[in-house]
Amino acid sequence: MGKAHRIAADVKSDIIRRVKEEGVPVAQAASEHGIHETTIYGWLGKGAKGAPTWSEFNRLKKERDELLRLVGELTVQASVTQKKRS
């Protein structure tokens, strides 16, 4: 079994920030830094005790709004398609 190496605190916090706030995939961040994905998931799990940050909240709100808009468009399209078939 290989010897584990410590990741510098600033690198760790930068990886967590990029994943949480910029949406960088965990697999990509792990590959870029030569660490295992489960290590990053562990870091994310340890920090998941409180409420989301404002940037996370705003990102999720934007995603939700975009999804609701898309669902609305698809609902209208489905309705038009059904009316044409009738």
ZADO-1210 file (C-alpha; in nm, 4 decimals, padded with zeros to 6 digits):
<atoms>
<atom x="00.0000" y="00.0000" z="00.0000" code="MET" pos="1"/>
<atom x="00.1407" y="00.3406" z="-00.1012" code="GLY" pos="2"/>
<atom x="00.2143" y="00.6164" z="00.1445" code="LYS" pos="3"/>
<atom x="-00.0625" y="00.8775" z="00.1557" code="ALA" pos="4"/>
<atom x="00.0438" y="01.2342" z="00.0917" code="HIS" pos="5"/>
<atom x="-00.1192" y="01.5398" z="00.2426" code="ARG" pos="6"/>
<atom x="-00.2845" y="01.7968" z="00.0224" code="ILE" pos="7"/>
<atom x="-00.2020" y="02.1583" z="00.1137" code="ALA" pos="8"/>
<atom x="-00.4931" y="02.3350" z="00.2841" code="ALA" pos="9"/>
<atom x="-00.5099" y="02.6071" z="00.0181" code="ASP" pos="10"/>
<atom x="-00.5221" y="02.3487" z="-00.2619" code="VAL" pos="11"/>
<atom x="-00.7913" y="02.1533" z="-00.0770" code="LYS" pos="12"/>
<atom x="-01.0051" y="02.4642" z="-00.0237" code="SER" pos="13"/>
<atom x="-00.9585" y="02.5658" z="-00.3882" code="ASP" pos="14"/>
<atom x="-01.0725" y="02.2222" z="-00.5076" code="ILE" pos="15"/>
<atom x="-01.3785" y="02.2333" z="-00.2806" code="ILE" pos="16"/>
<atom x="-01.4626" y="02.5878" z="-00.3964" code="ARG" pos="17"/>
<atom x="-01.4310" y="02.4947" z="-00.7655" code="ARG" pos="18"/>
<atom x="-01.6549" y="02.1891" z="-00.7225" code="VAL" pos="19"/>
<atom x="-01.9180" y="02.3648" z="-00.5112" code="LYS" pos="20"/>
<atom x="-01.9271" y="02.7111" z="-00.6641" code="GLU" pos="21"/>
<atom x="-01.8059" y="02.6655" z="-01.0210" code="GLU" pos="22"/>
<atom x="-01.9614" y="02.3246" z="-01.0807" code="GLY" pos="23"/>
<atom x="-01.6331" y="02.1567" z="-01.1766" code="VAL" pos="24"/>
<atom x="-01.6966" y="01.7784" z="-01.1839" code="PRO" pos="25"/>
<atom x="-01.5302" y="01.5884" z="-00.8987" code="VAL" pos="26"/>
<atom x="-01.3714" y="01.3486" z="-01.1507" code="ALA" pos="27"/>
<atom x="-01.2104" y="01.6404" z="-01.3359" code="GLN" pos="28"/>
<atom x="-01.0760" y="01.8039" z="-01.0188" code="ALA" pos="29"/>
<atom x="-00.9408" y="01.4701" z="-00.8945" code="ALA" pos="30"/>
<atom x="-00.7689" y="01.4020" z="-01.2258" code="SER" pos="31"/>
<atom x="-00.6178" y="01.7517" z="-01.2421" code="GLU" pos="32"/>
<atom x="-00.4653" y="01.7150" z="-00.8940" code="HIS" pos="33"/>
<atom x="-00.3743" y="01.3463" z="-00.9052" code="GLY" pos="34"/>
<atom x="-00.5968" y="01.2469" z="-00.6146" code="ILE" pos="35"/>
<atom x="-00.8791" y="00.9977" z="-00.5817" code="HIS" pos="36"/>
<atom x="-01.2407" y="01.1087" z="-00.6280" code="GLU" pos="37"/>
<atom x="-01.3433" y="00.9569" z="-00.2938" code="THR" pos="38"/>
<atom x="-01.0971" y="01.1908" z="-00.1202" code="THR" pos="39"/>
<atom x="-01.2812" y="01.4932" z="-00.2613" code="ILE" pos="40"/>
<atom x="-01.6219" y="01.3420" z="-00.1808" code="TYR" pos="41"/>
<atom x="-01.4992" y="01.2947" z="00.1766" code="GLY" pos="42"/>
<atom x="-01.3986" y="01.6611" z="00.1984" code="TRP" pos="43"/>
<atom x="-01.7354" y="01.7669" z="00.0592" code="LEU" pos="44"/>
<atom x="-01.9202" y="01.5434" z="00.3065" code="GLY" pos="45"/>
<atom x="-01.7331" y="01.6876" z="00.6045" code="LYS" pos="46"/>
<atom x="-01.8328" y="02.0386" z="00.5020" code="GLY" pos="47"/>
<atom x="-02.1975" y="01.9525" z="00.4437" code="ALA" pos="48"/>
<atom x="-02.3193" y="02.0169" z="00.7966" code="LYS" pos="49"/>
<atom x="-02.4772" y="02.3592" z="00.7579" code="GLY" pos="50"/>
<atom x="-02.6859" y="02.5545" z="00.5154" code="ALA" pos="51"/>
<atom x="-02.5597" y="02.6135" z="00.1615" code="PRO" pos="52"/>
<atom x="-02.3517" y="02.9213" z="00.0883" code="THR" pos="53"/>
<atom x="-02.5240" y="03.2128" z="-00.0832" code="TRP" pos="54"/>
<atom x="-02.3413" y="03.1349" z="-00.4072" code="SER" pos="55"/>
<atom x="-02.4629" y="02.7719" z="-00.3907" code="GLU" pos="56"/>
<atom x="-02.8147" y="02.8909" z="-00.3119" code="PHE" pos="57"/>
<atom x="-02.8154" y="03.1356" z="-00.6035" code="ASN" pos="58"/>
<atom x="-02.6703" y="02.8750" z="-00.8429" code="ARG" pos="59"/>
<atom x="-02.9393" y="02.6239" z="-00.7424" code="LEU" pos="60"/>
<atom x="-03.2114" y="02.8882" z="-00.7746" code="LYS" pos="61"/>
<atom x="-03.0940" y="02.9734" z="-01.1276" code="LYS" pos="62"/>
<atom x="-03.0874" y="02.6043" z="-01.2200" code="GLU" pos="63"/>
<atom x="-03.4376" y="02.5565" z="-01.0784" code="ARG" pos="64"/>
<atom x="-03.5721" y="02.8579" z="-01.2678" code="ASP" pos="65"/>
<atom x="-03.4178" y="02.7321" z="-01.5932" code="GLU" pos="66"/>
<atom x="-03.5641" y="02.3848" z="-01.5394" code="LEU" pos="67"/>
<atom x="-03.9090" y="02.5299" z="-01.4684" code="LEU" pos="68"/>
<atom x="-03.8858" y="02.7356" z="-01.7879" code="ARG" pos="69"/>
<atom x="-03.7922" y="02.4259" z="-01.9882" code="LEU" pos="70"/>
<atom x="-04.0743" y="02.2218" z="-01.8330" code="VAL" pos="71"/>
<atom x="-04.3165" y="02.4993" z="-01.9267" code="GLY" pos="72"/>
<atom x="-04.1945" y="02.5025" z="-02.2872" code="GLU" pos="73"/>
<atom x="-04.2154" y="02.1238" z="-02.3128" code="LEU" pos="74"/>
<atom x="-04.5662" y="02.1250" z="-02.1651" code="THR" pos="75"/>
<atom x="-04.6819" y="02.3794" z="-02.4241" code="VAL" pos="76"/>
<atom x="-04.5186" y="02.1802" z="-02.7059" code="GLN" pos="77"/>
<atom x="-04.6827" y="01.8571" z="-02.5861" code="ALA" pos="78"/>
<atom x="-05.0189" y="02.0314" z="-02.5648" code="SER" pos="79"/>
<atom x="-04.9876" y="02.1682" z="-02.9197" code="VAL" pos="80"/>
<atom x="-04.8829" y="01.8274" z="-03.0503" code="THR" pos="81"/>
<atom x="-05.1820" y="01.6566" z="-02.8853" code="GLN" pos="82"/>
<atom x="-05.4241" y="01.9150" z="-03.0285" code="LYS" pos="83"/>
<atom x="-05.2855" y="01.8603" z="-03.3802" code="LYS" pos="84"/>
<atom x="-05.3437" y="01.4830" z="-03.3489" code="ARG" pos="85"/>
<atom x="-05.7046" y="01.5240" z="-03.2317" code="SER" pos="86"/>
</atoms>
